[in-house]
């Protein structure tokens, strides 16, 4: 498997180089030089395959023998070891539950796969690998769980102070050992910017082996394509076209869905559902991409003002003589942003109508699907529920007006001690922290 940079299509690097490096030197994003179309027979027979078999088939086709089949099979078996069930709301609305992993968020799929892949590639290295990750909520906990005690790998998580839920904070600050948490006095965009600057700093990269566990790393993106196939197989074989509604922040999840479609999954349309940080929906309406500082909202994991995977989305729709990138991308994706008040109303409506408890992020996805189905009422919609509602316990209980069950994995965090290092939202502070770790 060879990959190129979104800023340099002529560049070619191996899968190992792309995964371990995280970002190209030109600050672009790695993309596969070839995305295979899976056999029509495989798509037709999806229902006869297990989730792990589907994941292995997709990964093997993409990797093109970059990893021996038996080794790749072991990676998949360790990484994809929890379900992604589809729950029926009614005949035309379904929920894909992606919160059944260790940290109760969809990012467990990418984090566990990446941890296994990096551990595999890191076996022969003597110098430790330092993974930098910025989180707006769920990524940090998933990465911490995925990489905990992985030999030869240290993880440094940057998160915005007071802008993640208490349980999310406990999930990323209570591990110790090879997991360190930095509490940044700023926004998620500040955290993400600091991480990107670290990769471009010659002194840091000379002294440290750095990589990223954000969705800017292609190893995070690839496994997220697996569960689109898994969701598709769980719906009745016969029926109207299928639409996915994706609560979106950095747009890694949607980019993975686009890759799944390119590999042959018959998806009618993707819905880019955002909160008031609606940079991509506005691009879809106007053709103008205009990043801005993120706005804190109820659905905090989507509070992103400059989505880092946007270049990948564009890259999947190369301009032709006949059609511009914008025209092609708007045929595949529609988008809409929603307010906190609309989100709260949707959560109440979902419980009242379906007796289903949905978290604020999933509720944004529900709103986008509801809006789409006003014009296409017979299209079957799958809404991605990206995190367990108990991760946002105080908000969910306030909105719904009753107590909800808390999984033991979350309840046990209450008495664990937070361990974090406060830093200003300045790159020099991060650089100083990392350089001190070398001493």
Secondary structure, DSSP 8 states (H G I E B T S, - for coil): -EEEETTEEEEEEEHHHHHHH-S-TTS--EEES------HHHHHTGGGS-HHHHHHHHHHHHHTTSS-HHHHHHHHHHHS-S---EEEEETTEEEEE---STTSBTHHHHHHHHHHHHHHHTTT--S-EEEEEEESSHHHHHHHHHHTT-TTEEEEEEEETTSS-HHHHHHHHS-BTTEEEEEEES-HHHHHHHHHHHHH-HHHHHHSEEEE-STTSHHHHHHHTHHHHHHHHHS-SSSS-EEEEEE-SSSHHHHHHHHHHHTT----EEEEEESS--HHHHHHHHS----------SSGGG--SS-TTHHHHHHTS---SS--HHHHHHHHEEEEE--HHHHHHHHHHHHHHH-----HHHHHHHHHHHHHHTT-TTSEEEEEE-B-GGGGHHHHHHHHSS-----HHHHTTTTS----EEEES-HHHHHHHHHHHH-
